[in-house]
Amino acid sequence: MSCSKTVFVFYLLITASTASNILRLPKYNKAKFILKHNNKAHATSPYKTEPVRNLYKCLDKCTYDTQCKSVNFDERNPNSTQCQYVAQDRNDLDSYVDAPGIRHYDTGRTTLTKWVMTSYTSFCVVPETYSCDVTSANQKLMITSSTTHCEAEYAYFDYDIEYGILYHHCSGREIGYTGDYITFVPQSKANKLTNFYWAWVRDWKSFLTKSTHCIRVDSISNGFHLMKKDNEECETTSAYFKFTFPSLPAPSKVWTTVFESTSTSADFWSITSASSYPNSYTHSGYMDDFTIIASYKDYAAIRMQTYFVAPKTGYYTFNVACNEQCILYHGETESTKQLIVQQTTYGHWVNYAEWLKYPAEQQSAGIYMEEGRDYYMEGLYRETGGKSLMNVAFRAPGFDVFRIVSYRYLKKY
């Protein structure tokens, strides 16, 4: 049984490292532990067990032990409570065994990370004031290669992959943009499940995008600010645009292949008849989500392959919103895939989340799926000019609004 949050914060003198959501710094550490289960223990055997005075001491010692990611707190004997230290948590293995009298604590789904340049990992992102104190809502972010600054608490961020929200860890402020700069912003309504357009998204190029914008620095040098770039400026694969969150899993759910310089014909199917398709692609990589939202080169084609995990049993309909042409396949397996949506009429472009502008082209028939089963899904998109966009949503039993086909519902292809 999942329970409400119980939070403990500790400050201890230890060496610098990061494990799970436990922040370990040169002068202190900090963690927020959550009661994950009552009467259950993690399926991974503890590497150490010892008596402790109380729960606080158990969690205290876990934050101090760099191998520890979670604990089983055993209070079956009130005269001798035991702390079991576990080297894994829900991010490694989300599996538990019945254990009456034991409570399991961890620090939740991992979000804590530094924010660094992908090709220049000595450069990290920090507030321009080098501080956890955020006095201005539009305070800018910049890069630095200073070890002192990159190991400070203000160099850590929380990126929620599932919802697409990015926070500065110690100030708790959300990250967005003001004008042309990446800044601290008031709380937004970004949510990959219902409002994907304003979410932070990791794409196949190692870019971090938000709406139709990507970010970059103008020079790989200390003190240069993170800038918002628009549309065609994002078409490059330059290292100046590439950022990563080193403590988080790399994008791994949607396999993406890109075919540049396809035919300029209005006929969408000229893509699949080309000799380069499907094996001779120009670029490839994984994305977190089944969505294309940042601009790419005119007349490029992008193929996405993944597995959709049905959250409920019943009949589903899928809708696409593409600028300009796309198709969607679905099947129990890749070999049994069927074309279910075909928005390929030249000139029939739609805006983000405009699901029903051309309903005959944008919406599938009902498809029966069973809860927990994964189903093959493939999208093929072509950019013909201007903004790039392909997003997919579904409606199903228990969902009264369109839900974006995003990270939560996907399994690695």
Secondary structure, DSSP 8 states (H G I E B T S, - for coil): ---------------SEEETTEEE-SS-EE---EEEEEEEEESS--SEEEE-SSHHHHHHHHHH-TT-SEEEEE-SSTTS-EEEEES--TTT---EEEEEEEEEEE--S--EEE-EESS-TT-EEEETT-SS----TT-BEEEE--HHHHTSGGGEEEEETTTTEEEETTT--EEEEETTEEEEES----BTTTBGGGSEEE-TTSBEEETTEEEE-SSSSTT-B-EEEEGGGGG---GGGBEE-TTS----SEEEEEE-S----S-TTHHHHSTTTTT--SEEEEESSS-B-S---TT-EEEEEEEEE-SSSEEEEEEEEEESEEEEEEESSGGG-EEEEEE--TT----TT-TTSSHHHHB---EEE-TT-EEEEEEEEE--SS--EEEEEEE-TT--S-EE--GGGEE--
